């Protein structure tokens, strides 16, 4: 739910091209900041966590169109810079199975990595405050999923004029329909858009379904973290456990 | 995802003309299909593209068992029909775009072994990224075996029951926790064996 399952050709070209550009820029910056030896040493771990995320994504809860992402637990185990590369790899492989379009890989990487990175930092913060693993990881997962779902809705809302163009192709010509200024004729089009493209309805469907998914993912992530903490506490890299 | 091994088997063992075609040509073909999906905004055009892809699916003799993979993304496409206020044209357009994209990529994967795809991608993408892709692909098979074993063990011990949802949820989560720990252990062993074989951050393919 928290990443875009849009097929290719539904989002406007300028939007998904921008997604690719930002993803490449962030990737290059993170690549420069990470030591090469460290990256080479952790590549197999990155591969394993990305594979776990892909397997998690294959467990589909059909009634609410939700699948678990395992991005937050992967973010905690991999760290904020490696989770970015991890989500990029996950999105490329998932798109090769038709799970999300190829052109939206950049945007999906950004929204999904928001989840992993925010989840990592929130978990560290809540662990420092609460000193209890289960509530810290549950709240961190819930908030991280909320943030990434909001970013997904933000991305979807940026393409409203394009969806209108798909419904009424005779009114819109060309591939790039990015506009900076509105003219008078746009007001009448806006009225038509209000009637036909309904983002509020989309949000009203996505948020309640997403909320069920966030709770479920929060519970599963907490239970997974508890299991890992019981068997391999070193993996979570927690500070002193007793206050 | 369980069909992944079947997909891999079809890519390696298939003998059709599409299987024999160069991976570079097939990736270029996929890029052209994508261009068509992005630019074509009329229903007949997209329908024609889908029919062509279905024809290629038949000609390449890819097992029909794999075809269900191409329908899977429709589950999510349903969500986006709410945006349009259930406009038939928009729904058909989105569904056709979904089907064209998924049929194209599944056809590519079912007729081209993964290493060949990564080899082509390695010419244009950074080696670290392609290595990460390859290791992820390899890891999926390792974890899939662990997941199947764990799933069987859970079923045999009555760990997954609709009558006990909380207990089932705890067991599923523990299974994923087990999967992650096993995966991390396997990744450490994999790294050691790769270093022993001279790994320095890049995987070399046969013929390079």
Interface residues (C-beta under 8 A of the other chain):
Chain A: X5 X6 X7 X8 X9 X10 X13 X31 X36 X39 X40 X41 X43 X44 X45 X46 X47 X48 X49 X50 X51 X52 X54 X55 X56 X57 X58 X60 X62 X65 X70 X73 X77 X85 X86 X88 X89 X90 X92 X93 X95 X96 X97 X98 X99 X100 X101 X102 X103 X156 X163 X165 X166 X167 X169 X175 X195 X196 X197 X198 X199 X201 X202 X205 X206 X219 X220 X223 X224 X225 X226 X227 X228 X231 X232 X235
Chain B: X1 X2 X34 X37 X38 X39 X40 X41 X42 X69 X70 X72 X73 X75 X76 X77 X78 X79 X80 X82 X83 X84 X85 X87 X89 X90 X93 X94 X97 X98 X101 X102 X103 X105 X106 X108 X109 X126 X128 X129 X131 X132 X133 X134 X135 X136 X137 X138 X139 X140 X142 X143 X144 X147 X169 X170 X172 X173 X174 X176 X177 X178 X179 X180 X181 X183 X184 X186 X187 X188 X190 X191 X194 X199 X200 X201
